[in-house]
Amino acid sequence: MSATTRVTVTLPAEQVAALKQLTDNVSGYVSEAVARRLRHELVGEDLQRYQEEHGAFTDEELAEASDKIFGSAGRNLRSDVA
C-alpha cells in the first residue's frame, strides 16, 4: 500500500450525501476519482505533444482509435455526435 496523506476538502452537502449513498469508503471513492482524472490529464498532455510533433490526427486515425476503445458502440457515438 502506498503512503497516504490526510487532507481536508470542502464539497457541497448534496455531493457528500450522494457519496455516502454510493459507498461507505468516501476516501477510497475520491482517491479513485482523482487517479482517473490525473490519468486523463496526462493522456491529454501526451496526445497534445504528439500532435504538435506529428500534426493533427486524421478522421481515419480518430475512427480507428474509437473502434479500438469502444468497438461498434464507438461508431454509434460518432454518428450521434455528427
mmCIF file of the N, C-alpha and C atoms, coordinates in Angstrom:
data_MODEL
# 
_entry.id   MODEL 
# 
loop_
_atom_site.group_PDB 
_atom_site.id 
_atom_site.type_symbol 
_atom_site.label_atom_id 
_atom_site.label_alt_id 
_atom_site.label_comp_id 
_atom_site.label_asym_id 
_atom_site.label_entity_id 
_atom_site.label_seq_id 
_atom_site.pdbx_PDB_ins_code 
_atom_site.Cartn_x 
_atom_site.Cartn_y 
_atom_site.Cartn_z 
_atom_site.occupancy 
_atom_site.B_iso_or_equiv 
_atom_site.pdbx_formal_charge 
_atom_site.auth_seq_id 
_atom_site.auth_comp_id 
_atom_site.auth_asym_id 
_atom_site.auth_atom_id 
_atom_site.pdbx_PDB_model_num 
ATOM 1   N N  . MET A 1 1  ? 0.851   -1.170 0.000   1.00 0.00 ? 1  MET A N  1 
ATOM 2   C CA . MET A 1 1  ? 0.000   0.000  0.000   1.00 0.00 ? 1  MET A CA 1 
ATOM 3   C C  . MET A 1 1  ? 0.899   1.237  0.000   1.00 0.00 ? 1  MET A C  1 
ATOM 4   N N  . SER A 1 2  ? 0.544   2.211  -0.793  1.00 0.00 ? 2  SER A N  1 
ATOM 5   C CA . SER A 1 2  ? 1.341   3.432  -0.860  1.00 0.00 ? 2  SER A CA 1 
ATOM 6   C C  . SER A 1 2  ? 1.054   4.326  0.344   1.00 0.00 ? 2  SER A C  1 
ATOM 7   N N  . ALA A 1 3  ? 1.995   5.229  0.593   1.00 0.00 ? 3  ALA A N  1 
ATOM 8   C CA . ALA A 1 3  ? 1.819   6.172  1.700   1.00 0.00 ? 3  ALA A CA 1 
ATOM 9   C C  . ALA A 1 3  ? 0.620   7.070  1.435   1.00 0.00 ? 3  ALA A C  1 
ATOM 10  N N  . THR A 1 4  ? -0.017  7.482  2.477   1.00 0.00 ? 4  THR A N  1 
ATOM 11  C CA . THR A 1 4  ? -1.172  8.368  2.342   1.00 0.00 ? 4  THR A CA 1 
ATOM 12  C C  . THR A 1 4  ? -0.934  9.629  3.154   1.00 0.00 ? 4  THR A C  1 
ATOM 13  N N  . THR A 1 5  ? -1.632  10.676 2.755   1.00 0.00 ? 5  THR A N  1 
ATOM 14  C CA . THR A 1 5  ? -1.613  11.947 3.462   1.00 0.00 ? 5  THR A CA 1 
ATOM 15  C C  . THR A 1 5  ? -3.049  12.374 3.675   1.00 0.00 ? 5  THR A C  1 
ATOM 16  N N  . ARG A 1 6  ? -3.340  12.808 4.861   1.00 0.00 ? 6  ARG A N  1 
ATOM 17  C CA . ARG A 1 6  ? -4.699  13.264 5.179   1.00 0.00 ? 6  ARG A CA 1 
ATOM 18  C C  . ARG A 1 6  ? -4.859  14.704 4.697   1.00 0.00 ? 6  ARG A C  1 
ATOM 19  N N  . VAL A 1 7  ? -5.926  14.948 3.952   1.00 0.00 ? 7  VAL A N  1 
ATOM 20  C CA . VAL A 1 7  ? -6.255  16.300 3.503   1.00 0.00 ? 7  VAL A CA 1 
ATOM 21  C C  . VAL A 1 7  ? -7.707  16.571 3.826   1.00 0.00 ? 7  VAL A C  1 
ATOM 22  N N  . THR A 1 8  ? -8.043  17.827 3.865   1.00 0.00 ? 8  THR A N  1 
ATOM 23  C CA . THR A 1 8  ? -9.423  18.229 4.076   1.00 0.00 ? 8  THR A CA 1 
ATOM 24  C C  . THR A 1 8  ? -9.921  18.886 2.797   1.00 0.00 ? 8  THR A C  1 
ATOM 25  N N  . VAL A 1 9  ? -11.082 18.469 2.331   1.00 0.00 ? 9  VAL A N  1 
ATOM 26  C CA . VAL A 1 9  ? -11.693 19.082 1.155   1.00 0.00 ? 9  VAL A CA 1 
ATOM 27  C C  . VAL A 1 9  ? -13.085 19.553 1.530   1.00 0.00 ? 9  VAL A C  1 
ATOM 28  N N  . THR A 1 10 ? -13.558 20.528 0.798   1.00 0.00 ? 10 THR A N  1 
ATOM 29  C CA . THR A 1 10 ? -14.904 21.044 1.007   1.00 0.00 ? 10 THR A CA 1 
ATOM 30  C C  . THR A 1 10 ? -15.737 20.682 -0.204  1.00 0.00 ? 10 THR A C  1 
ATOM 31  N N  . LEU A 1 11 ? -16.853 20.019 0.029   1.00 0.00 ? 11 LEU A N  1 
ATOM 32  C CA . LEU A 1 11 ? -17.767 19.597 -1.035  1.00 0.00 ? 11 LEU A CA 1 
ATOM 33  C C  . LEU A 1 11 ? -19.169 20.073 -0.701  1.00 0.00 ? 11 LEU A C  1 
ATOM 34  N N  . PRO A 1 12 ? -19.973 20.289 -1.726  1.00 0.00 ? 12 PRO A N  1 
ATOM 35  C CA . PRO A 1 12 ? -21.385 20.608 -1.463  1.00 0.00 ? 12 PRO A CA 1 
ATOM 36  C C  . PRO A 1 12 ? -22.050 19.466 -0.684  1.00 0.00 ? 12 PRO A C  1 
ATOM 37  N N  . ALA A 1 13 ? -22.923 19.821 0.223   1.00 0.00 ? 13 ALA A N  1 
ATOM 38  C CA . ALA A 1 13 ? -23.592 18.835 1.078   1.00 0.00 ? 13 ALA A CA 1 
ATOM 39  C C  . ALA A 1 13 ? -24.309 17.770 0.255   1.00 0.00 ? 13 ALA A C  1 
ATOM 40  N N  . GLU A 1 14 ? -24.886 18.176 -0.881  1.00 0.00 ? 14 GLU A N  1 
ATOM 41  C CA . GLU A 1 14 ? -25.608 17.208 -1.725  1.00 0.00 ? 14 GLU A CA 1 
ATOM 42  C C  . GLU A 1 14 ? -24.658 16.144 -2.269  1.00 0.00 ? 14 GLU A C  1 
ATOM 43  N N  . GLN A 1 15 ? -23.429 16.554 -2.620  1.00 0.00 ? 15 GLN A N  1 
ATOM 44  C CA . GLN A 1 15 ? -22.461 15.583 -3.132  1.00 0.00 ? 15 GLN A CA 1 
ATOM 45  C C  . GLN A 1 15 ? -22.030 14.615 -2.040  1.00 0.00 ? 15 GLN A C  1 
ATOM 46  N N  . VAL A 1 16 ? -21.824 15.121 -0.848  1.00 0.00 ? 16 VAL A N  1 
ATOM 47  C CA . VAL A 1 16 ? -21.438 14.253 0.263   1.00 0.00 ? 16 VAL A CA 1 
ATOM 48  C C  . VAL A 1 16 ? -22.550 13.243 0.548   1.00 0.00 ? 16 VAL A C  1 
ATOM 49  N N  . ALA A 1 17 ? -23.782 13.700 0.550   1.00 0.00 ? 17 ALA A N  1 
ATOM 50  C CA . ALA A 1 17 ? -24.913 12.788 0.788   1.00 0.00 ? 17 ALA A CA 1 
ATOM 51  C C  . ALA A 1 17 ? -24.970 11.720 -0.299  1.00 0.00 ? 17 ALA A C  1 
ATOM 52  N N  . ALA A 1 18 ? -24.779 12.123 -1.562  1.00 0.00 ? 18 ALA A N  1 
ATOM 53  C CA . ALA A 1 18 ? -24.800 11.159 -2.668  1.00 0.00 ? 18 ALA A CA 1 
ATOM 54  C C  . ALA A 1 18 ? -23.656 10.165 -2.547  1.00 0.00 ? 18 ALA A C  1 
ATOM 55  N N  . LEU A 1 19 ? -22.469 10.649 -2.179  1.00 0.00 ? 19 LEU A N  1 
ATOM 56  C CA . LEU A 1 19 ? -21.324 9.757  -1.992  1.00 0.00 ? 19 LEU A CA 1 
ATOM 57  C C  . LEU A 1 19 ? -21.605 8.719  -0.916  1.00 0.00 ? 19 LEU A C  1 
ATOM 58  N N  . LYS A 1 20 ? -22.167 9.171  0.191   1.00 0.00 ? 20 LYS A N  1 
ATOM 59  C CA . LYS A 1 20 ? -22.448 8.252  1.289   1.00 0.00 ? 20 LYS A CA 1 
ATOM 60  C C  . LYS A 1 20 ? -23.510 7.222  0.917   1.00 0.00 ? 20 LYS A C  1 
ATOM 61  N N  . GLN A 1 21 ? -24.366 7.566  -0.041  1.00 0.00 ? 21 GLN A N  1 
ATOM 62  C CA . GLN A 1 21 ? -25.358 6.593  -0.532  1.00 0.00 ? 21 GLN A CA 1 
ATOM 63  C C  . GLN A 1 21 ? -24.674 5.544  -1.413  1.00 0.00 ? 21 GLN A C  1 
ATOM 64  N N  . LEU A 1 22 ? -23.610 5.959  -2.111  1.00 0.00 ? 22 LEU A N  1 
ATOM 65  C CA . LEU A 1 22 ? -22.915 5.064  -3.039  1.00 0.00 ? 22 LEU A CA 1 
ATOM 66  C C  . LEU A 1 22 ? -21.884 4.175  -2.370  1.00 0.00 ? 22 LEU A C  1 
ATOM 67  N N  . THR A 1 23 ? -21.229 4.696  -1.312  1.00 0.00 ? 23 THR A N  1 
ATOM 68  C CA . THR A 1 23 ? -20.113 3.957  -0.739  1.00 0.00 ? 23 THR A CA 1 
ATOM 69  C C  . THR A 1 23 ? -19.967 4.252  0.739   1.00 0.00 ? 23 THR A C  1 
ATOM 70  N N  . ASP A 1 24 ? -19.389 3.302  1.453   1.00 0.00 ? 24 ASP A N  1 
ATOM 71  C CA . ASP A 1 24 ? -19.042 3.574  2.841   1.00 0.00 ? 24 ASP A CA 1 
ATOM 72  C C  . ASP A 1 24 ? -17.567 3.952  2.960   1.00 0.00 ? 24 ASP A C  1 
ATOM 73  N N  . ASN A 1 25 ? -16.870 4.029  1.807   1.00 0.00 ? 25 ASN A N  1 
ATOM 74  C CA . ASN A 1 25 ? -15.462 4.416  1.768   1.00 0.00 ? 25 ASN A CA 1 
ATOM 75  C C  . ASN A 1 25 ? -15.314 5.656  0.887   1.00 0.00 ? 25 ASN A C  1 
ATOM 76  N N  . VAL A 1 26 ? -15.705 6.800  1.415   1.00 0.00 ? 26 VAL A N  1 
ATOM 77  C CA . VAL A 1 26 ? -15.655 8.049  0.657   1.00 0.00 ? 26 VAL A CA 1 
ATOM 78  C C  . VAL A 1 26 ? -14.219 8.369  0.254   1.00 0.00 ? 26 VAL A C  1 
ATOM 79  N N  . SER A 1 27 ? -13.263 8.160  1.144   1.00 0.00 ? 27 SER A N  1 
ATOM 80  C CA . SER A 1 27 ? -11.864 8.431  0.814   1.00 0.00 ? 27 SER A CA 1 
ATOM 81  C C  . SER A 1 27 ? -11.401 7.590  -0.375  1.00 0.00 ? 27 SER A C  1 
ATOM 82  N N  . GLY A 1 28 ? -11.735 6.318  -0.376  1.00 0.00 ? 28 GLY A N  1 
ATOM 83  C CA . GLY A 1 28 ? -11.362 5.443  -1.490  1.00 0.00 ? 28 GLY A CA 1 
ATOM 84  C C  . GLY A 1 28 ? -12.016 5.876  -2.789  1.00 0.00 ? 28 GLY A C  1 
ATOM 85  N N  . TYR A 1 29 ? -13.276 6.258  -2.713  1.00 0.00 ? 29 TYR A N  1 
ATOM 86  C CA . TYR A 1 29 ? -14.018 6.704  -3.892  1.00 0.00 ? 29 TYR A CA 1 
ATOM 87  C C  . TYR A 1 29 ? -13.387 7.964  -4.476  1.00 0.00 ? 29 TYR A C  1 
ATOM 88  N N  . VAL A 1 30 ? -13.088 8.926  -3.611  1.00 0.00 ? 30 VAL A N  1 
ATOM 89  C CA . VAL A 1 30 ? -12.483 10.177 -4.053  1.00 0.00 ? 30 VAL A CA 1 
ATOM 90  C C  . VAL A 1 30 ? -11.085 9.914  -4.597  1.00 0.00 ? 30 VAL A C  1 
ATOM 91  N N  . SER A 1 31 ? -10.329 9.046  -3.944  1.00 0.00 ? 31 SER A N  1 
ATOM 92  C CA . SER A 1 31 ? -8.985  8.707  -4.410  1.00 0.00 ? 31 SER A CA 1 
ATOM 93  C C  . SER A 1 31 ? -9.022  8.113  -5.815  1.00 0.00 ? 31 SER A C  1 
ATOM 94  N N  . GLU A 1 32 ? -9.957  7.208  -6.077  1.00 0.00 ? 32 GLU A N  1 
ATOM 95  C CA . GLU A 1 32 ? -10.107 6.630  -7.413  1.00 0.00 ? 32 GLU A CA 1 
ATOM 96  C C  . GLU A 1 32 ? -10.491 7.690  -8.436  1.00 0.00 ? 32 GLU A C  1 
ATOM 97  N N  . ALA A 1 33 ? -11.367 8.608  -8.062  1.00 0.00 ? 33 ALA A N  1 
ATOM 98  C CA . ALA A 1 33 ? -11.784 9.677  -8.978  1.00 0.00 ? 33 ALA A CA 1 
ATOM 99  C C  . ALA A 1 33 ? -10.603 10.585 -9.313  1.00 0.00 ? 33 ALA A C  1 
ATOM 100 N N  . VAL A 1 34 ? -9.790  10.903 -8.319  1.00 0.00 ? 34 VAL A N  1 
ATOM 101 C CA . VAL A 1 34 ? -8.626  11.755 -8.555  1.00 0.00 ? 34 VAL A CA 1 
ATOM 102 C C  . VAL A 1 34 ? -7.618  11.025 -9.442  1.00 0.00 ? 34 VAL A C  1 
ATOM 103 N N  . ALA A 1 35 ? -7.384  9.753  -9.189  1.00 0.00 ? 35 ALA A N  1 
ATOM 104 C CA . ALA A 1 35 ? -6.449  8.982  -10.016 1.00 0.00 ? 35 ALA A CA 1 
ATOM 105 C C  . ALA A 1 35 ? -6.920  8.943  -11.469 1.00 0.00 ? 35 ALA A C  1 
ATOM 106 N N  . ARG A 1 36 ? -8.216  8.741  -11.677 1.00 0.00 ? 36 ARG A N  1 
ATOM 107 C CA . ARG A 1 36 ? -8.779  8.707  -13.033 1.00 0.00 ? 36 ARG A CA 1 
ATOM 108 C C  . ARG A 1 36 ? -8.587  10.060 -13.721 1.00 0.00 ? 36 ARG A C  1 
ATOM 109 N N  . ARG A 1 37 ? -8.821  11.149 -13.002 1.00 0.00 ? 37 ARG A N  1 
ATOM 110 C CA . ARG A 1 37 ? -8.657  12.495 -13.572 1.00 0.00 ? 37 ARG A CA 1 
ATOM 111 C C  . ARG A 1 37 ? -7.198  12.781 -13.907 1.00 0.00 ? 37 ARG A C  1 
ATOM 112 N N  . LEU A 1 38 ? -6.287  12.360 -13.029 1.00 0.00 ? 38 LEU A N  1 
ATOM 113 C CA . LEU A 1 38 ? -4.865  12.550 -13.292 1.00 0.00 ? 38 LEU A CA 1 
ATOM 114 C C  . LEU A 1 38 ? -4.434  11.793 -14.550 1.00 0.00 ? 38 LEU A C  1 
ATOM 115 N N  . ARG A 1 39 ? -4.884  10.540 -14.698 1.00 0.00 ? 39 ARG A N  1 
ATOM 116 C CA . ARG A 1 39 ? -4.569  9.768  -15.917 1.00 0.00 ? 39 ARG A CA 1 
ATOM 117 C C  . ARG A 1 39 ? -5.111  10.477 -17.143 1.00 0.00 ? 39 ARG A C  1 
ATOM 118 N N  . HIS A 1 40 ? -6.328  10.988 -17.053 1.00 0.00 ? 40 HIS A N  1 
ATOM 119 C CA . HIS A 1 40 ? -6.958  11.707 -18.160 1.00 0.00 ? 40 HIS A CA 1 
ATOM 120 C C  . HIS A 1 40 ? -6.122  12.919 -18.556 1.00 0.00 ? 40 HIS A C  1 
ATOM 121 N N  . GLU A 1 41 ? -5.685  13.687 -17.579 1.00 0.00 ? 41 GLU A N  1 
ATOM 122 C CA . GLU A 1 41 ? -4.872  14.878 -17.838 1.00 0.00 ? 41 GLU A CA 1 
ATOM 123 C C  . GLU A 1 41 ? -3.544  14.500 -18.492 1.00 0.00 ? 41 GLU A C  1 
ATOM 124 N N  . LEU A 1 42 ? -2.891  13.445 -17.992 1.00 0.00 ? 42 LEU A N  1 
ATOM 125 C CA . LEU A 1 42 ? -1.605  13.031 -18.546 1.00 0.00 ? 42 LEU A CA 1 
ATOM 126 C C  . LEU A 1 42 ? -1.740  12.515 -19.971 1.00 0.00 ? 42 LEU A C  1 
ATOM 127 N N  . VAL A 1 43 ? -2.779  11.743 -20.241 1.00 0.00 ? 43 VAL A N  1 
ATOM 128 C CA . VAL A 1 43 ? -3.015  11.270 -21.606 1.00 0.00 ? 43 VAL A CA 1 
ATOM 129 C C  . VAL A 1 43 ? -3.283  12.453 -22.528 1.00 0.00 ? 43 VAL A C  1 
ATOM 130 N N  . GLY A 1 44 ? -4.067  13.418 -22.063 1.00 0.00 ? 44 GLY A N  1 
ATOM 131 C CA . GLY A 1 44 ? -4.342  14.612 -22.861 1.00 0.00 ? 44 GLY A CA 1 
ATOM 132 C C  . GLY A 1 44 ? -3.067  15.358 -23.215 1.00 0.00 ? 44 GLY A C  1 
ATOM 133 N N  . GLU A 1 45 ? -2.166  15.486 -22.235 1.00 0.00 ? 45 GLU A N  1 
ATOM 134 C CA . GLU A 1 45 ? -0.883  16.145 -22.496 1.00 0.00 ? 45 GLU A CA 1 
ATOM 135 C C  . GLU A 1 45 ? -0.062  15.367 -23.513 1.00 0.00 ? 45 GLU A C  1 
ATOM 136 N N  . ASP A 1 46 ? -0.046  14.037 -23.388 1.00 0.00 ? 46 ASP A N  1 
ATOM 137 C CA . ASP A 1 46 ? 0.687   13.206 -24.348 1.00 0.00 ? 46 ASP A CA 1 
ATOM 138 C C  . ASP A 1 46 ? 0.118   13.349 -25.754 1.00 0.00 ? 46 ASP A C  1 
ATOM 139 N N  . LEU A 1 47 ? -1.202  13.343 -25.860 1.00 0.00 ? 47 LEU A N  1 
ATOM 140 C CA . LEU A 1 47 ? -1.829  13.479 -27.181 1.00 0.00 ? 47 LEU A CA 1 
ATOM 141 C C  . LEU A 1 47 ? -1.540  14.847 -27.790 1.00 0.00 ? 47 LEU A C  1 
ATOM 142 N N  . GLN A 1 48 ? -1.564  15.889 -26.972 1.00 0.00 ? 48 GLN A N  1 
ATOM 143 C CA . GLN A 1 48 ? -1.256  17.234 -27.455 1.00 0.00 ? 48 GLN A CA 1 
ATOM 144 C C  . GLN A 1 48 ? 0.183   17.313 -27.948 1.00 0.00 ? 48 GLN A C  1 
ATOM 145 N N  . ARG A 1 49 ? 1.094   16.753 -27.172 1.00 0.00 ? 49 ARG A N  1 
ATOM 146 C CA . ARG A 1 49 ? 2.508   16.756 -27.547 1.00 0.00 ? 49 ARG A CA 1 
ATOM 147 C C  . ARG A 1 49 ? 2.719   15.990 -28.857 1.00 0.00 ? 49 ARG A C  1 
ATOM 148 N N  . TYR A 1 50 ? 2.049   14.849 -29.000 1.00 0.00 ? 50 TYR A N  1 
ATOM 149 C CA . TYR A 1 50 ? 2.163   14.058 -30.226 1.00 0.00 ? 50 TYR A CA 1 
ATOM 150 C C  . TYR A 1 50 ? 1.700   14.878 -31.433 1.00 0.00 ? 50 TYR A C  1 
ATOM 151 N N  . GLN A 1 51 ? 0.556   15.540 -31.300 1.00 0.00 ? 51 GLN A N  1 
ATOM 152 C CA . GLN A 1 51 ? 0.026   16.321 -32.412 1.00 0.00 ? 51 GLN A CA 1 
ATOM 153 C C  . GLN A 1 51 ? 0.917   17.516 -32.739 1.00 0.00 ? 51 GLN A C  1 
ATOM 154 N N  . GLU A 1 52 ? 1.541   18.099 -31.749 1.00 0.00 ? 52 GLU A N  1 
ATOM 155 C CA . GLU A 1 52 ? 2.466   19.201 -32.007 1.00 0.00 ? 52 GLU A CA 1 
ATOM 156 C C  . GLU A 1 52 ? 3.672   18.722 -32.819 1.00 0.00 ? 52 GLU A C  1 
ATOM 157 N N  . GLU A 1 53 ? 4.096   17.482 -32.584 1.00 0.00 ? 53 GLU A N  1 
ATOM 158 C CA . GLU A 1 53 ? 5.254   16.934 -33.289 1.00 0.00 ? 53 GLU A CA 1 
ATOM 159 C C  . GLU A 1 53 ? 4.887   16.345 -34.655 1.00 0.00 ? 53 GLU A C  1 
ATOM 160 N N  . HIS A 1 54 ? 3.688   15.740 -34.768 1.00 0.00 ? 54 HIS A N  1 
ATOM 161 C CA . HIS A 1 54 ? 3.344   14.961 -35.965 1.00 0.00 ? 54 HIS A CA 1 
ATOM 162 C C  . HIS A 1 54 ? 2.132   15.490 -36.728 1.00 0.00 ? 54 HIS A C  1 
ATOM 163 N N  . GLY A 1 55 ? 1.497   16.524 -36.246 1.00 0.00 ? 55 GLY A N  1 
ATOM 164 C CA . GLY A 1 55 ? 0.305   17.045 -36.887 1.00 0.00 ? 55 GLY A CA 1 
ATOM 165 C C  . GLY A 1 55 ? -0.961  16.472 -36.283 1.00 0.00 ? 55 GLY A C  1 
ATOM 166 N N  . ALA A 1 56 ? -2.068  17.096 -36.634 1.00 0.00 ? 56 ALA A N  1 
ATOM 167 C CA . ALA A 1 56 ? -3.371  16.697 -36.088 1.00 0.00 ? 56 ALA A CA 1 
ATOM 168 C C  . ALA A 1 56 ? -3.734  15.284 -36.530 1.00 0.00 ? 56 ALA A C  1 
ATOM 169 N N  . PHE A 1 57 ? -4.492  14.605 -35.687 1.00 0.00 ? 57 PHE A N  1 
ATOM 170 C CA . PHE A 1 57 ? -4.983  13.274 -36.036 1.00 0.00 ? 57 PHE A CA 1 
ATOM 171 C C  . PHE A 1 57 ? -5.975  13.386 -37.190 1.00 0.00 ? 57 PHE A C  1 
ATOM 172 N N  . THR A 1 58 ? -5.908  12.429 -38.105 1.00 0.00 ? 58 THR A N  1 
ATOM 173 C CA . THR A 1 58 ? -6.851  12.411 -39.219 1.00 0.00 ? 58 THR A CA 1 
ATOM 174 C C  . THR A 1 58 ? -8.165  11.808 -38.751 1.00 0.00 ? 58 THR A C  1 
ATOM 175 N N  . ASP A 1 59 ? -9.213  12.004 -39.533 1.00 0.00 ? 59 ASP A N  1 
ATOM 176 C CA . ASP A 1 59 ? -10.504 11.388 -39.216 1.00 0.00 ? 59 ASP A CA 1 
ATOM 177 C C  . ASP A 1 59 ? -10.375 9.872  -39.170 1.00 0.00 ? 59 ASP A C  1 
ATOM 178 N N  . GLU A 1 60 ? -9.566  9.312  -40.043 1.00 0.00 ? 60 GLU A N  1 
ATOM 179 C CA . GLU A 1 60 ? -9.373  7.856  -40.073 1.00 0.00 ? 60 GLU A CA 1 
ATOM 180 C C  . GLU A 1 60 ? -8.686  7.378  -38.791 1.00 0.00 ? 60 GLU A C  1 
ATOM 181 N N  . GLU A 1 61 ? -7.668  8.120  -38.328 1.00 0.00 ? 61 GLU A N  1 
ATOM 182 C CA . GLU A 1 61 ? -6.987  7.750  -37.092 1.00 0.00 ? 61 GLU A CA 1 
ATOM 183 C C  . GLU A 1 61 ? -7.939  7.839  -35.905 1.00 0.00 ? 61 GLU A C  1 
ATOM 184 N N  . LEU A 1 62 ? -8.748  8.873  -35.863 1.00 0.00 ? 62 LEU A N  1 
ATOM 185 C CA . LEU A 1 62 ? -9.711  9.022  -34.774 1.00 0.00 ? 62 LEU A CA 1 
ATOM 186 C C  . LEU A 1 62 ? -10.752 7.907  -34.802 1.00 0.00 ? 62 LEU A C  1 
ATOM 187 N N  . ALA A 1 63 ? -11.212 7.536  -35.992 1.00 0.00 ? 63 ALA A N  1 
ATOM 188 C CA . ALA A 1 63 ? -12.192 6.446  -36.120 1.00 0.00 ? 63 ALA A CA 1 
ATOM 189 C C  . ALA A 1 63 ? -11.583 5.132  -35.667 1.00 0.00 ? 63 ALA A C  1 
ATOM 190 N N  . GLU A 1 64 ? -10.335 4.875  -36.060 1.00 0.00 ? 64 GLU A N  1 
ATOM 191 C CA . GLU A 1 64 ? -9.665  3.640  -35.654 1.00 0.00 ? 64 GLU A CA 1 
ATOM 192 C C  . GLU A 1 64 ? -9.494  3.585  -34.141 1.00 0.00 ? 64 GLU A C  1 
ATOM 193 N N  . ALA A 1 65 ? -9.080  4.699  -33.541 1.00 0.00 ? 65 ALA A N  1 
ATOM 194 C CA . ALA A 1 65 ? -8.916  4.740  -32.089 1.00 0.00 ? 65 ALA A CA 1 
ATOM 195 C C  . ALA A 1 65 ? -10.250 4.518  -31.385 1.00 0.00 ? 65 ALA A C  1 
ATOM 196 N N  . SER A 1 66 ? -11.312 5.136  -31.890 1.00 0.00 ? 66 SER A N  1 
ATOM 197 C CA . SER A 1 66 ? -12.636 4.967  -31.295 1.00 0.00 ? 66 SER A CA 1 
ATOM 198 C C  . SER A 1 66 ? -13.082 3.511  -31.368 1.00 0.00 ? 66 SER A C  1 
ATOM 199 N N  . ASP A 1 67 ? -12.837 2.875  -32.519 1.00 0.00 ? 67 ASP A N  1 
ATOM 200 C CA . ASP A 1 67 ? -13.202 1.464  -32.664 1.00 0.00 ? 67 ASP A CA 1 
ATOM 201 C C  . ASP A 1 67 ? -12.434 0.593  -31.673 1.00 0.00 ? 67 ASP A C  1 
ATOM 202 N N  . LYS A 1 68 ? -11.154 0.901  -31.478 1.00 0.00 ? 68 LYS A N  1 
ATOM 203 C CA . LYS A 1 68 ? -10.350 0.107  -30.543 1.00 0.00 ? 68 LYS A CA 1 
ATOM 204 C C  . LYS A 1 68 ? -10.827 0.308  -29.107 1.00 0.00 ? 68 LYS A C  1 
ATOM 205 N N  . ILE A 1 69 ? -11.246 1.518  -28.779 1.00 0.00 ? 69 ILE A N  1 
ATOM 206 C CA . ILE A 1 69 ? -11.678 1.806  -27.412 1.00 0.00 ? 69 ILE A CA 1 
ATOM 207 C C  . ILE A 1 69 ? -13.103 1.330  -27.159 1.00 0.00 ? 69 ILE A C  1 
ATOM 208 N N  . PHE A 1 70 ? -14.013 1.652  -28.107 1.00 0.00 ? 70 PHE A N  1 
ATOM 209 C CA . PHE A 1 70 ? -15.432 1.412  -27.869 1.00 0.00 ? 70 PHE A CA 1 
ATOM 210 C C  . PHE A 1 70 ? -16.033 0.293  -28.699 1.00 0.00 ? 70 PHE A C  1 
ATOM 211 N N  . GLY A 1 71 ? -15.297 -0.243 -29.672 1.00 0.00 ? 71 GLY A N  1 
ATOM 212 C CA . GLY A 1 71 ? -15.853 -1.252 -30.564 1.00 0.00 ? 71 GLY A CA 1 
ATOM 213 C C  . GLY A 1 71 ? -16.957 -0.658 -31.411 1.00 0.00 ? 71 GLY A C  1 
ATOM 214 N N  . SER A 1 72 ? -17.956 -1.435 -31.725 1.00 0.00 ? 72 SER A N  1 
ATOM 215 C CA . SER A 1 72 ? -19.041 -0.949 -32.579 1.00 0.00 ? 72 SER A CA 1 
ATOM 216 C C  . SER A 1 72 ? -19.842 0.156  -31.899 1.00 0.00 ? 72 SER A C  1 
ATOM 217 N N  . ALA A 1 73 ? -19.842 0.194  -30.572 1.00 0.00 ? 73 ALA A N  1 
ATOM 218 C CA . ALA A 1 73 ? -20.551 1.265  -29.865 1.00 0.00 ? 73 ALA A CA 1 
ATOM 219 C C  . ALA A 1 73 ? -19.947 2.617  -30.204 1.00 0.00 ? 73 ALA A C  1 
ATOM 220 N N  . GLY A 1 74 ? -18.645 2.671  -30.465 1.00 0.00 ? 74 GLY A N  1 
ATOM 221 C CA . GLY A 1 74 ? -17.986 3.916  -30.830 1.00 0.00 ? 74 GLY A CA 1 
ATOM 222 C C  . GLY A 1 74 ? -18.519 4.471  -32.134 1.00 0.00 ? 74 GLY A C  1 
ATOM 223 N N  . ARG A 1 75 ? -18.845 3.590  -33.089 1.00 0.00 ? 75 ARG A N  1 
ATOM 224 C CA . ARG A 1 75 ? -19.416 4.051  -34.357 1.00 0.00 ? 75 ARG A CA 1 
ATOM 225 C C  . ARG A 1 75 ? -20.771 4.702  -34.116 1.00 0.00 ? 75 ARG A C  1 
ATOM 226 N N  . ASN A 1 76 ? -21.555 4.146  -33.230 1.00 0.00 ? 76 ASN A N  1 
ATOM 227 C CA . ASN A 1 76 ? -22.858 4.732  -32.895 1.00 0.00 ? 76 ASN A CA 1 
ATOM 228 C C  . ASN A 1 76 ? -22.693 6.100  -32.227 1.00 0.00 ? 76 ASN A C  1 
ATOM 229 N N  . LEU A 1 77 ? -21.701 6.225  -31.351 1.00 0.00 ? 77 LEU A N  1 
ATOM 230 C CA . LEU A 1 77 ? -21.468 7.507  -30.675 1.00 0.00 ? 77 LEU A CA 1 
ATOM 231 C C  . LEU A 1 77 ? -21.048 8.568  -31.684 1.00 0.00 ? 77 LEU A C  1 
ATOM 232 N N  . ARG A 1 78 ? -20.168 8.219  -32.621 1.00 0.00 ? 78 ARG A N  1 
ATOM 233 C CA . ARG A 1 78 ? -19.716 9.191  -33.609 1.00 0.00 ? 78 ARG A CA 1 
ATOM 234 C C  . ARG A 1 78 ? -20.860 9.658  -34.476 1.00 0.00 ? 78 ARG A C  1 
ATOM 235 N N  . SER A 1 79 ? -21.770 8.749  -34.879 1.00 0.00 ? 79 SER A N  1 
ATOM 236 C CA . SER A 1 79 ? -22.867 9.153  -35.734 1.00 0.00 ? 79 SER A CA 1 
ATOM 237 C C  . SER A 1 79 ? -23.876 10.014 -34.979 1.00 0.00 ? 79 SER A C  1 
ATOM 238 N N  . ASP A 1 80 ? -23.994 9.786  -33.647 1.00 0.00 ? 80 ASP A N  1 
ATOM 239 C CA . ASP A 1 80 ? -24.894 10.611 -32.846 1.00 0.00 ? 80 ASP A CA 1 
ATOM 240 C C  . ASP A 1 80 ? -24.372 12.033 -32.720 1.00 0.00 ? 80 ASP A C  1 
ATOM 241 N N  . VAL A 1 81 ? -23.053 12.186 -32.652 1.00 0.00 ? 81 VAL A N  1 
ATOM 242 C CA . VAL A 1 81 ? -22.451 13.489 -32.470 1.00 0.00 ? 81 VAL A CA 1 
ATOM 243 C C  . VAL A 1 81 ? -22.454 14.284 -33.768 1.00 0.00 ? 81 VAL A C  1 
ATOM 244 N N  . ALA A 1 82 ? -22.263 13.602 -34.875 1.00 0.00 ? 82 ALA A N  1 
ATOM 245 C CA . ALA A 1 82 ? -22.141 14.279 -36.185 1.00 0.00 ? 82 ALA A CA 1 
ATOM 246 C C  . ALA A 1 82 ? -23.397 14.962 -36.615 1.00 0.00 ? 82 ALA A C  1 
# 
